Amino acid sequence: MHDCLFCRIARGEIPAARVYEDELVLAFKDIQPQRPVHVLVIPRKHITSLAHVGPDDEAVLGRMLAVAGQIAVDQGSTDGFRSIINTGRVGGQEVMHVHMHVVGGPDPVGPMLKR
């Protein structure tokens, strides 16, 4: 998807506050942070959502999870963090490119879902 916002960020066409990158993934600060630490981790390859993942995507999804902890610590969330992947309309996905929110900070994140 040539016009995908996150694909354009990955290609360097749109600036972002990059905090980590390698050949498979890119991580950058969310422009509307909900916590003191709020980073998005995306695959460089366009994958619309977790509902569109195939066997060839296992390595990139594994890398996203593998780097999350170090990204959180490097950004100042040294006592834990939450990783969130929203999927589709019902899941609250706003940009149709798989992305993981890494959120944290000095205080607890709070309940996962409203009760």
C-alpha positions as CSV (number, residue, x, y, z in Angstrom):
1,M,0.0,0.0,0.0
2,H,1.9,2.9,-1.3
3,D,-0.1,5.6,0.5
4,C,-0.2,3.9,3.9
5,L,0.9,6.4,6.6
6,F,3.2,3.9,8.3
7,C,4.7,2.6,5.1
8,R,5.6,6.2,4.2
9,I,7.1,6.7,7.7
10,A,9.1,3.5,7.2
11,R,10.4,4.7,3.8
12,G,11.4,8.0,5.4
13,E,8.9,10.1,3.4
14,I,7.3,11.4,6.6
15,P,9.4,12.3,9.6
16,A,9.1,10.4,12.9
17,A,11.0,10.4,16.2
18,R,12.6,7.1,15.6
19,V,13.8,5.2,18.7
20,Y,14.7,1.8,17.1
21,E,15.1,0.3,13.7
22,D,16.5,-2.7,12.0
23,E,15.9,-4.6,8.7
24,L,12.5,-5.9,9.8
25,V,10.9,-3.3,12.2
26,L,10.8,0.4,13.0
27,A,9.9,2.0,16.3
28,F,9.0,5.7,16.8
29,K,7.3,7.9,19.4
30,D,3.5,8.2,19.1
31,I,2.6,11.8,18.1
32,Q,-0.4,11.7,20.5
33,P,1.1,9.9,23.5
34,Q,-1.3,8.5,26.1
35,R,1.5,7.7,28.6
36,P,5.0,9.1,29.4
37,V,6.3,6.3,27.3
38,H,4.3,5.6,24.1
39,V,6.1,4.1,21.2
40,L,4.7,2.4,18.1
41,V,6.6,-0.6,16.7
42,I,5.7,-1.4,13.1
43,P,6.9,-4.0,10.5
44,R,8.7,-2.3,7.5
45,K,6.6,-4.6,5.3
46,H,3.0,-3.6,4.9
47,I,0.7,-6.0,6.8
48,T,-2.9,-4.6,7.2
49,S,-3.7,-6.2,10.5
50,L,-3.2,-9.3,12.6
51,A,-6.2,-10.7,10.8
52,H,-4.0,-10.6,7.6
53,V,-0.9,-12.2,9.0
54,G,0.4,-15.3,7.2
55,P,3.2,-17.8,7.9
56,D,5.8,-15.6,6.2
57,D,5.1,-12.9,8.8
58,E,6.2,-14.9,11.8
59,A,9.7,-13.5,11.9
60,V,8.7,-9.9,11.8
61,L,6.0,-10.4,14.5
62,G,8.5,-12.2,16.6
63,R,11.0,-9.3,16.2
64,M,8.3,-6.8,17.2
65,L,7.8,-8.6,20.5
66,A,11.5,-9.3,21.0
67,V,12.5,-5.6,20.8
68,A,9.6,-4.2,22.9
69,G,11.2,-4.7,26.3
70,Q,14.4,-3.0,25.4
71,I,12.6,-0.1,23.7
72,A,10.5,0.3,26.8
73,V,13.5,0.4,29.1
74,D,15.5,2.7,26.7
75,Q,12.5,5.1,26.8
76,G,12.3,5.2,30.6
77,S,9.8,2.5,31.5
78,T,12.1,0.4,33.6
79,D,9.6,-1.3,35.8
80,G,7.3,-2.8,33.2
81,F,5.2,-1.8,30.2
82,R,2.1,-2.8,28.3
83,S,2.1,-3.9,24.6
84,I,-1.1,-3.5,22.7
85,I,-2.0,-4.5,19.1
86,N,-5.5,-3.3,18.0
87,T,-7.0,-5.3,15.2
88,G,-9.8,-4.1,12.8
89,R,-12.7,-1.8,13.5
90,V,-13.9,-3.7,16.6
91,G,-10.4,-3.8,18.0
92,G,-10.0,0.0,17.6
93,Q,-7.3,-0.1,14.9
94,E,-7.0,3.4,13.5
95,V,-4.1,2.9,11.0
96,M,-4.5,-0.1,8.8
97,H,-0.9,-1.3,9.1
98,V,0.0,-3.7,12.0
99,H,1.5,-1.7,14.8
100,M,2.2,-2.4,18.5
101,H,1.8,0.3,21.1
102,V,4.5,0.0,23.8
103,V,3.2,2.1,26.7
104,G,4.5,2.7,30.2
105,G,6.2,5.1,32.5
106,P,6.8,5.5,36.2
107,D,3.2,4.8,37.3
108,P,1.0,1.8,36.7
109,V,-0.8,1.8,33.3
110,G,-4.1,1.0,34.9
111,P,-6.8,-1.6,34.0
112,M,-6.7,-3.2,30.6
113,L,-10.4,-3.0,29.9
114,K,-13.2,-0.9,31.4
115,R,-15.3,-3.1,33.7
